[in-house]
């Protein structure tokens, strides 16, 4: 490319130069063009080699999206019991029949809602940040086939079949409504720091709350009730709690004493 464009650039420069110095410019051109072409030929393989090395460094540091296919052992495998939603009605995880909670972003959840159904066998690659909780990066449907990967970190314009599309439309958000739920805790949801930030109740309701805001410790089997705002859709009920307690008759503000 250098040997193609540099002579053209020099010709334009000579055309714009004063007539008195054009002979000197022609002599310089006669010497420089072969030299530049030789350097270009020598430099291009080196540049390609440096580019290849740079790509390898990006993958080694994790700056580039991770490939879907790989030989790594899945972080979790099992049968999907149900899809989990956040208080806005967006799918943001899976609950496997062995009790494993698979967490994901709403963008990945939007694609999970279309590709994964209760009863499907799945394998999940990602980060294990609690004994029974996995933050998913890649989910493979072993029953129906197909693999979906987390869109976050994908370089725009690259889609070679192993990576998610460059752009995924934002998930639809449902309007919130006042809701109350109660039941016994079937599972405790945790964040990356392993702090409780939600529960799944025996009636299937999901209650979310920020870490460190609960007035009591939550654990499976415990009676639990909550009031707040949330949504109800085909995947279930999810509430962003503002009041919690052992029953609906004994609720207390979630943020009491924090300010």
WOBELSUL-V439461 format. One record per residue. SS is DSSP state (H for helix, E for strand, C for the rest). PHI is phi in whole degrees, 0 to 359 (NA if undefined). BURIAL is 1 if it has 24 or more other C-alpha atoms within 12 Angstrom, else 0. Layout:
ss-><SS;SS>
phi-><PHI;PHI>
burial-><BURIAL;BURIAL>
This chain:
ss-><C;H;H;H;H;H;H;H;H;H;H;H;H;H;H;H;C;C;H;H;H;H;H;H;H;H;H;H;H;H;H;H;H;H;H;H;H;H;H;H;H;H;H;H;H;H;H;H;H;H;H;H;H;H;H;H;H;H;H;H;H;C;C;C;C;C;C;C;C;C;C;C;C;C;C;E;E;E;E;E;E;E;E;E;E;C;C;C;C;C;E;E;E;E;E;E;C;C;C;C;E;E;E;C;C;H;H;H;H;H;H;H;H;H;H;C;C;C;C;C;E;E;E;E;E;E;E;E;E;E;C;C;E;E;E;E;E;E;E;E;E;C;C;C;C;C;E;E;E;C;C;C;C;C;C;C;C;C;C;C;C;C;C;C;C;C;C;C;C;C;C;C;C;C;C;C;E;E;E;E;E;E;E;E;E;E;E;E;E;E;C;C;C;C;C;E;E;E;E;E;E;C;C;C;C;E;E;E;C;C;C;C;C;C;C;C;C;C;C;C;C;C;E;E;E;E;E;E;E;E;E;E;E;C;C;E;E;E;E;E;E;E;E;E;E;C;C;H;H;H;E;E;E;C;C;C;C;C;C>
phi-><NA;296;292;274;272;295;300;296;295;294;298;296;295;291;296;278;283;301;299;293;254;297;302;294;294;296;296;295;296;299;272;282;298;299;295;294;297;295;296;297;296;285;277;298;299;295;295;296;295;295;297;297;297;297;297;295;295;299;292;293;271;82;289;261;300;282;297;290;278;182;260;294;292;299;287;204;219;168;264;287;275;192;267;260;231;266;298;268;85;274;292;223;169;230;244;274;294;273;97;291;260;254;261;205;284;301;293;292;299;299;281;297;298;270;252;235;227;306;98;285;272;229;237;235;251;166;260;270;246;196;305;238;226;234;267;282;248;222;234;248;274;285;277;261;84;101;227;236;234;297;293;302;88;288;281;304;91;252;207;255;92;258;238;291;302;296;221;241;302;297;297;288;248;271;293;278;220;295;220;229;221;203;163;259;288;268;207;252;271;226;270;293;268;68;269;296;223;172;218;250;266;296;273;93;292;245;244;247;204;292;300;69;257;286;282;212;283;254;204;303;92;279;293;208;220;207;228;175;241;189;222;226;216;293;265;133;239;222;232;269;288;243;223;221;179;278;208;293;278;229;272;227;302;294;260;299;81;274;239>
burial-><0;0;0;0;0;0;1;0;0;1;0;0;0;0;0;0;0;0;0;0;0;0;0;0;0;0;0;0;1;0;0;0;1;0;0;1;0;0;0;0;0;0;0;0;0;0;0;0;0;0;0;0;0;0;0;0;0;0;0;0;0;0;0;0;1;1;1;1;0;0;0;0;0;1;1;1;1;1;1;1;1;1;1;1;1;1;1;1;1;1;1;1;1;1;1;1;1;0;1;1;1;1;1;1;1;1;1;1;1;1;1;1;1;0;1;1;1;1;0;1;1;1;1;1;1;1;1;1;0;1;0;1;1;1;1;1;1;1;1;1;1;0;0;0;0;1;1;1;1;1;1;1;0;1;0;0;0;0;0;0;0;0;1;1;1;0;0;0;0;0;0;0;0;0;0;0;0;0;1;1;1;1;1;1;1;1;1;1;1;1;1;0;0;0;0;1;1;1;1;1;1;0;0;1;1;1;1;1;1;0;1;0;1;1;0;0;0;1;0;0;0;0;1;1;1;1;1;1;1;1;1;1;1;0;1;1;1;1;1;1;1;1;1;1;1;1;0;0;0;0;1;1;0;1;0;0;0;0;0>
